[in-house]
Amino acid sequence: VQLQASGGGLVQAGGSLRLSCAASGRNFSTYSLGWFRQAPGNEREFVAAISGSGGSIYYADSVKGRFSISRDNAKNTVYLQMNSLKPEDTAVYYCGASRWWNSLLLGVPDYWGQGTLVTVSS
């Protein structure tokens, strides 16, 4: 599975962005997908995950109520809608894929995409 993230950019605090992660390869719907982020000087952290069918979704407490993860299996794409952005959301955002749900929650997916930079100005 190859993953390609896009949609990052510069936005003012309170604004919104939607990240996309397109996957190539077979059996996209058998993979759970997740979003992670890494701010300067910090370790990479879990943001959100969605199961293959979309029936299970989990968020980090820091983004709950502001971010929404979704997927379109027909387009082999997972999305992260980010609303009410804060300066502390500034980071490089990565998507990841795994056949095992817990791997995403533990931050160790089988496959990583390249990152896309999100900068939130105050």
Secondary structure as UniProt FT lines:
FT   STRAND          2..6
FT   STRAND          9..12
FT   TURN            13..14
FT   STRAND          17..24
FT   HELIX           28..30
FT   STRAND          32..38
FT   TURN            40..41
FT   STRAND          45..50
FT   TURN            52..53
FT   STRAND          57..59
FT   TURN            61..66
FT   STRAND          67..72
FT   TURN            73..76
FT   STRAND          77..82
FT   HELIX           87..89
FT   STRAND          91..98
FT   HELIX           101..105
FT   TURN            106..107
FT   STRAND          111..112
FT   STRAND          116..121
//
